[in-house]
Amino acid sequence: MRLGLDVNVQKLEADKMRKGKNEAKEDLDGLKTDYKKLRLSMKTARLGKTSKQWPDLLESQNEKVRL
């Protein structure tokens, strides 16, 4: 009787861990999707520049304004 209860408890714990793992994987997939969308919007808005690229961009924008 006691051995049967131990087996049931182990099965329940395994199921709980499996469900938690699936939820964590879904959360990670959601975060990856959000990150990709953010990077795309930053690229579209030209915010994904490095610190070395900004002076060149600003200089070209200033030249356009002068013309």
C-alpha positions in Angstrom: 0.0 0.0 0.0 2.7 2.5 1.0 4.8 1.6 -2.1 1.7 2.3 -4.3 1.4 5.8 -2.8 5.0 6.5 -3.3 4.7 5.6 -7.0 1.6 7.9 -7.3 3.4 10.8 -5.6 6.4 10.3 -8.0 4.1 10.3 -11.0 2.4 13.5 -9.8 5.7 15.2 -9.3 6.9 14.2 -12.7 3.7 15.5 -14.3 4.1 18.8 -12.4 7.7 19.2 -13.5 6.8 18.4 -17.1 4.0 21.0 -17.1 6.4 23.5 -15.6 8.9 22.8 -18.2 6.4 23.3 -21.0 5.2 26.6 -19.5 8.8 27.8 -19.2 9.4 26.8 -22.9 6.3 28.7 -23.9 7.4 31.7 -22.0 10.9 31.6 -23.6 9.3 31.3 -27.0 7.2 34.3 -26.3 10.2 36.3 -25.1 12.1 35.3 -28.3 9.2 36.5 -30.4 8.9 39.8 -28.5 12.7 40.3 -28.9 12.5 39.7 -32.6 9.6 42.2 -33.0 11.5 44.8 -30.9 14.7 44.4 -33.0 12.7 44.8 -36.2 11.0 47.9 -35.0 14.3 49.3 -33.8 15.8 48.6 -37.3 12.8 50.1 -39.0 13.1 53.3 -36.8 16.9 53.2 -37.2 17.5 53.0 -33.5 19.7 49.9 -33.7 22.8 51.9 -34.5 26.0 51.5 -32.7 27.8 54.4 -31.1 30.2 54.5 -34.0 27.3 54.8 -36.5 25.5 57.7 -34.9 28.0 60.4 -35.8 27.9 59.4 -39.4 24.1 59.3 -39.4 23.8 62.7 -37.7 26.3 64.2 -40.1 24.4 63.0 -43.1 21.2 64.3 -41.7 22.8 67.7 -41.1 24.0 67.8 -44.7 20.4 67.0 -45.9 19.1 69.9 -43.9 21.7 72.3 -45.3 20.7 71.4 -48.9 
